[in-house]
Amino acid sequence: MRFLAVGGGGREHAAVEALRRSGAEVYAAMKNANPGIIAASKKHILCDEKDFAKICAFAKENGVEYAFIGPEAPLEAGIVDALEKEGIRCAAPTKAAARIETSKTFMRELVRKYGIEGNLGFAHFDDAAGAERYLKNIDHEIVVKPVGLTGGKGVKVQGEHLHSFEDTMAYIREIFDNNIGGAGVILEERAIGEEFTQMVFVDGKTIVPLPLVQDHKRAYEGDVGPNTGGMGSYTDSDHLLPFITESERREALKILQQIVDAMAEEGCPYRGTMYGQFMLTVSGPKIIEINARFGDPEAMNVLPILRTGFADICRMMATGTLSGDVEFERKATVCKYVVPRGYGVKSESGHEITVDEEAIRKCGATVYYANVDMKDGRLVTGTSRSVGVIGIADTLEEAESNCEKALAYVRCDAIAVRHDIGTRALVQKRVDHMKALRSA
């Protein structure tokens, strides 16, 4: 099968490698010269990922049959609609279906309309004055989110990032003054618990679950600092997480199935990978957000341990023929992102970075390139996450150790890493937190 892959990040590198492993011939379109994607592709072009005319022409010239779209921005702009007009089947949602991520208001209202469990209290505002009146009349902590896309960096939480009414209003005004997210602000009830990611493959009606993953958004060790696009993540060998029961996972999957059913009922059936980010609370999983794609970094945890051919899965998602026969190895994985120094505040970009892939493999790990570029024959960092290093082993402890060993073979004079991700101490902190909440 000939596949178009759009996007140049770590998530897309992992997907392209998975497509190549399953026998697909990959034609890649991306804005940056990702060396991993280039090496795994038959042919590639560098272009704006929303330049649909150029991407469609490239796909047709090369006889592409199917497409995988990695990032959310071209989904929001309607790349799937454009490709399918050209007869190219997509393992990704249309513009209308992608609203489950691109409009937080659409998602919350859909969940409310269909009486789906796990919703949180919310209110949408088109101006700061309305939000201010609302804030003066509530007595609980809230989460402030721009309604549209912000690359995972727009959420601020009262009690964590916002410590007073004045802090909250200052951020709301910043959203409107700078048009962050583009479509207003949504204020959501704050949920207390532990976050987890449940991704599923979807073909418009059927869902197939992927292993559970826990991402780490905060920039610095100890879960402090600004929110980022994700500093790293881990999975366990039983495909659960140490603080989640099988029944709690089933609740999250039920929510995702009901969302897929509701979207079909609304006339915008969902195809592709769906990413449910949940907060596990004492009253069960609550929806933090639903994303219209793989998580990044979570894709880098699950795709290396996928046994079933990813090309076949994408074909089945695109054609509405998905079956439950999708297998993953019983392995634990730990991903730690190497990021440019200052990431989350102001990144230092343009520094040369070297990666010894062979040495990393010998450590029981793999590596995916993300926001890097080739300049004058040198690999240099961009402003976002640079390289994902993933340790893989039979146990979480071994996977974390393999990841740490492998990180020594990524060299740059201006990078940072959260070394605590996947460690026994941090995972136990999550377990203890949920235990304390449940006992209280």
C-alpha positions in Angstrom: 0.0 0.0 0.0 1.1 3.5 -0.8 0.6 6.0 2.1 0.8 9.7 2.4 2.0 10.8 5.9 1.6 14.5 6.8 3.6 16.0 9.7 7.2 16.2 10.8 7.2 15.6 14.5 8.0 12.7 16.8 4.5 11.4 16.6 4.7 11.3 12.8 8.2 9.7 12.8 6.8 6.9 15.0 3.8 6.5 12.7 6.0 6.5 9.5 8.3 3.8 11.0 5.2 1.7 12.0 3.8 2.1 8.4 7.2 1.1 6.9 7.5 -1.9 9.2 4.1 -3.2 8.1 5.2 -3.1 4.4 3.7 0.3 3.3 5.5 2.6 0.9 5.5 6.1 2.5 5.4 9.5 0.9 5.9 12.2 3.4 4.9 15.9 3.5 6.3 18.0 6.3 7.4 21.6 7.1 10.8 20.6 8.6 13.4 18.1 7.3 12.9 15.4 9.9 15.8 12.9 9.2 14.0 9.9 10.6 10.9 10.4 8.4 13.1 11.1 5.4 15.1 7.9 5.9 11.9 5.8 6.3 10.1 7.3 3.3 10.2 6.6 -0.4 9.9 10.3 -1.3 9.2 13.5 0.6 8.4 17.1 0.1 8.9 20.1 2.4 5.9 22.4 2.5 3.4 24.1 4.7 1.3 21.3 6.1 -1.9 23.3 5.2 -0.9 23.7 1.6 -3.5 21.2 0.4 -3.0 21.9 -3.3 0.7 20.9 -3.1 0.1 17.9 -0.8 -2.8 16.6 -3.0 -0.7 16.9 -6.1 2.2 15.2 -4.5 0.0 12.3 -3.4 -1.7 11.9 -6.8 1.7 12.0 -8.7 2.9 9.1 -6.5 -0.2 6.9 -6.7 -1.0 7.2 -3.0 -4.1 5.2 -1.9 -4.3 6.1 1.8 -3.3 8.9 4.1 -2.3 9.3 7.7 -2.4 12.8 9.2 -0.4 13.5 12.3 -0.9 17.1 13.5 -4.1 18.8 14.5 -3.6 22.0 12.5 -4.1 20.5 9.0 -7.1 18.5 10.4 -8.7 21.7 11.6 -8.1 23.3 8.2 -9.8 20.4 6.3 -6.9 18.3 4.8 -9.0 15.1 5.0 -11.8 16.7 3.0 -9.4 17.8 0.3 -7.7 14.4 0.0 -10.9 12.4 0.0 -12.1 14.7 -2.9 -9.1 13.3 -4.8 -10.1 9.7 -4.0 -7.5 9.2 -1.2 -8.9 7.4 1.8 -7.8 8.9 5.1 -7.2 7.3 8.5 -8.0 10.6 10.1 -11.1 12.7 10.8 -12.8 15.3 8.4 -12.9 18.9 9.4 -16.3 18.5 10.9 -15.3 15.4 12.9 -12.0 17.1 14.1 -14.1 19.6 16.0 -14.0 17.1 18.8 -10.6 18.6 19.4 -10.5 21.9 17.6 -13.5 23.3 19.5 -13.6 22.5 23.2 -17.1 24.0 23.3 -18.3 21.6 20.6 -16.9 18.6 22.6 -18.5 19.6 25.9 -21.9 20.4 24.3 -21.9 17.1 22.4 -21.2 15.2 25.6 -23.9 17.1 27.5 -26.5 16.7 24.6 -26.1 12.9 24.6 -25.9 12.5 28.4 -22.5 10.9 28.2 -20.8 10.2 31.6 -17.6 12.0 32.6 -18.5 15.6 31.6 -17.4 18.5 33.7 -19.2 21.7 34.5 -18.3 24.4 31.9 -19.2 27.8 30.5 -18.1 29.4 27.3 -17.5 33.1 26.9 -16.8 35.4 23.9 -15.5 38.3 26.0 -13.6 38.9 29.3 -16.5 40.8 30.9 -18.9 37.8 30.7 -16.2 35.5 32.2 -15.6 38.0 35.0 -19.3 38.1 36.0 -19.3 34.2 36.0 -16.2 34.0 38.2 -17.6 36.3 40.8 -20.6 33.9 41.3 -18.9 30.6 41.7 -17.3 29.0 44.7 -15.1 26.3 43.2 -11.8 26.2 41.4 -11.8 26.2 37.6 -9.6 25.5 34.7 -9.1 28.2 32.0 -8.8 27.1 28.4 -8.8 28.9 25.1 -11.5 27.3 23.0 -9.3 26.5 20.0 -5.9 24.9 19.4 -2.9 26.0 21.4 -0.5 23.1 20.9 -1.1 21.7 24.4 0.2 24.9 26.1 -2.9 27.0 26.7 -4.5 25.4 29.8 -4.1 27.1 33.2 -5.5 25.7 36.5 -6.6 27.6 39.5 -4.5 26.5 42.5 -1.6 25.5 40.3 -0.9 28.2 37.7 -3.5 30.8 38.9 -3.4 31.7 42.6 -6.0 34.5 42.8 -9.0 36.0 41.1 -6.7 38.7 39.7 -4.4 36.0 38.2 -7.3 34.3 36.6 -8.7 37.4 35.0 -5.3 38.5 33.8 -4.9 35.2 31.9 -8.5 35.5 30.5 -7.7 39.0 29.2 -4.4 37.7 27.7 -6.4 35.1 25.8 -8.7 37.7 24.3 -6.1 40.4 23.8 -3.8 38.0 21.9 -6.5 35.9 20.2 -5.0 32.7 21.8 -6.9 29.7 20.4 -9.1 32.0 18.3 -12.6 31.3 19.5 -13.1 32.5 23.0 -12.5 31.0 26.4 -14.0 28.0 28.2 -14.0 27.8 32.0 -14.3 24.3 33.3 -14.8 22.7 36.7 -11.5 21.6 38.1 -11.3 17.8 38.6 -9.0 16.3 41.3 -7.2 13.0 40.6 -4.6 11.6 38.2 -4.6 12.2 34.5 -4.3 9.3 32.0 -4.5 8.9 28.2 -6.7 6.3 26.6 -6.3 6.2 22.8 -8.5 4.2 20.5 -8.5 3.3 16.8 -11.9 4.3 15.3 -13.5 3.5 11.9 -16.7 5.5 12.3 -18.5 3.1 14.5 -16.1 0.6 16.1 -13.3 1.4 18.6 -10.2 -0.7 19.4 -8.2 0.3 22.6 -4.5 1.0 22.8 -2.4 0.6 26.0 -3.0 3.3 28.7 -0.4 6.0 28.9 0.4 8.7 31.4 1.8 12.0 30.0 3.7 14.6 32.0 2.8 18.2 30.9 4.8 20.2 33.4 8.2 21.4 32.3 10.3 20.6 35.3 11.0 17.6 37.5 8.6 17.2 40.4 5.6 18.3 38.3 6.3 22.0 38.6 6.7 24.8 36.0 4.6 25.8 33.0 2.5 23.4 30.9 4.2 22.1 27.8 3.2 19.9 24.9 4.4 16.9 27.0 7.8 16.2 28.4 7.5 12.4 28.3 5.2 9.5 29.2 5.1 5.8 30.2 3.1 2.6 29.7 3.2 -0.5 31.8 3.5 -4.1 30.6 -0.1 -5.0 31.5 -1.3 -2.1 29.3 -3.0 -0.5 32.4 -1.4 2.0 34.8 -0.4 1.3 38.4 -3.2 3.5 39.8 -6.1 2.4 37.5 -8.3 -0.6 37.7 -9.6 -2.6 34.7 -13.2 -1.5 35.6 -12.1 2.2 35.6 -10.5 1.7 32.2 -13.7 0.2 30.9 -15.6 3.3 32.0 -13.2 5.5 29.9 -13.7 3.2 26.9 -17.5 3.4 27.3 -17.3 7.2 27.2 -15.2 7.1 24.0 -17.6 4.6 22.4 -20.6 6.9 23.3 -18.7 9.9 21.8 -18.1 8.0 18.6 -21.8 6.9 18.5 -22.9 10.5 19.1 -20.7 11.9 16.3 -22.2 9.4 13.8 -25.6 10.5 15.0 -24.6 14.1 14.4 -23.7 13.3 10.8 -19.9 13.7 11.2 -18.7 10.1 11.7 -15.2 9.9 13.2 -12.4 7.9 11.6 -8.8 7.7 12.8 -7.0 7.6 16.1 -8.9 9.3 18.9 -7.1 10.4 22.1 -9.1 10.6 25.3 -7.4 12.5 28.1 -9.1 11.7 31.4 -8.8 12.6 35.0 -9.3 9.6 37.2 -11.3 10.9 40.2 -12.9 9.2 43.2 -16.2 9.1 41.2 -14.6 7.7 38.0 -12.9 9.0 34.9 -13.7 12.6 33.9 -13.1 14.0 30.5 -10.3 16.6 30.3 -10.2 16.7 26.5 -10.7 14.6 23.4 -8.1 14.9 20.7 -8.5 14.0 17.0 -5.2 12.2 16.6 -2.4 10.3 18.4 -1.0 11.9 21.5 2.5 13.2 21.3 4.5 11.8 23.1 2.0 8.9 23.7 2.3 7.6 20.1 6.0 6.9 20.7 5.1 4.6 23.6 2.5 2.5 21.9 3.6 2.3 18.2 6.9 0.5 18.8 5.1 -2.3 20.7 2.3 -2.7 18.1 2.3 -6.2 16.7 -0.5 -5.8 14.1 0.5 -4.1 10.9 -0.2 -0.4 11.3 -0.8 0.0 7.5 -3.6 -2.6 7.8 -5.1 -0.8 10.8 -5.1 2.5 8.9 -6.7 0.9 5.9 -9.5 -0.5 8.1 -10.0 2.8 9.9 -10.3 4.6 6.5 -12.7 2.0 5.0 -14.9 1.3 8.1 -13.8 -2.3 8.4 -11.9 -2.2 11.8 -11.8 -5.5 13.7 -10.8 -6.1 17.3 -7.8 -8.2 16.3 -5.1 -5.6 17.2 -2.2 -6.8 19.3 0.5 -5.1 21.3 3.5 -6.7 22.9 3.4 -7.0 26.7 6.2 -4.5 27.2 6.6 -1.4 29.4 7.9 1.8 27.7 9.3 5.1 29.0 9.6 8.1 26.8 11.6 11.1 27.8 11.7 14.1 25.5 14.9 16.0 24.9 13.8 19.6 24.6 15.6 22.9 23.8 16.7 24.8 26.9 14.0 27.2 28.0 11.2 25.1 26.5 7.8 26.1 28.0 9.0 29.7 28.5 11.3 30.8 25.7 13.2 28.1 23.8 16.8 28.4 22.6 16.7 27.1 19.0 19.3 26.6 16.3 21.8 24.5 18.3 23.5 21.5 16.7 22.3 18.2 18.1 23.8 14.7 17.4 22.1 11.3 17.9 23.9 8.0 18.0 21.0 5.7 16.9 23.0 2.5 16.9 24.2 3.1 20.5 20.6 3.9 21.6 19.4 0.6 20.1 22.0 -1.3 22.0 20.6 0.2 25.2 17.2 -1.4 24.6 15.7 1.9 23.4 14.6 3.6 20.3 14.6 7.2 19.2 12.2 9.4 17.2 13.1 12.8 15.8 10.7 15.7 16.4 11.2 19.5 16.0 14.6 19.3 14.4 15.8 20.5 10.9 18.7 20.0 8.6 20.7 23.2 8.1 23.9 23.2 6.1 24.4 19.5 6.7 23.9 19.8 10.4 21.0 18.7 12.5 19.7 21.6 14.6 17.1 22.2 17.3 13.8 24.1 16.7 11.7 25.9 19.3 9.7 22.8 20.3 10.6 19.3 21.5 13.7 17.9 19.7 14.1 14.1 20.1 12.0 11.4 21.9 14.0 8.6 23.5 12.0 5.5 24.4 13.2 2.7 26.7 11.4 -0.6 26.1 11.6 -3.7 28.4 9.6 -6.3 30.3 9.2 -4.1 33.4 8.7 -0.4 33.9 11.9 -0.2 36.0 14.0 -1.7 33.2 12.4 0.5 30.6 13.2 3.6 32.6 16.8 2.4 33.1 17.2 1.7 29.3 15.8 5.2 28.5 18.3 6.8 30.9 21.2 4.9 29.4 20.2 5.9 25.9 19.8 9.6 26.7 23.6 9.7 27.0 23.8 9.3 23.2 21.9 12.5 22.4 24.3 15.4 22.6 23.7 19.1 22.5 24.9 22.1 24.5 21.4 23.6 25.0 18.9 20.9 26.0 16.8 19.8 29.0 15.2 16.5 30.0 12.8 15.5 32.8 14.7 12.6 34.2 12.0 11.7 36.8 9.5 10.4 34.3 8.8 6.7 34.7 10.9 6.4 37.9 9.6 4.3 40.7 9.4 7.3 43.0 7.2 9.4 40.7 4.9 6.5 39.8 4.5 5.6 43.5 3.6 9.3 44.1 0.7 8.8 41.6 -0.4 5.6 43.3 -0.3 7.1 46.8 -2.3 10.2 45.6 -5.1 8.0 44.3 -5.0 5.9 47.4 -5.3 8.9 49.6 -8.2 10.3 47.6 -10.1 7.0 47.7 -9.6 6.6 51.4 -10.8 10.1 52.1 
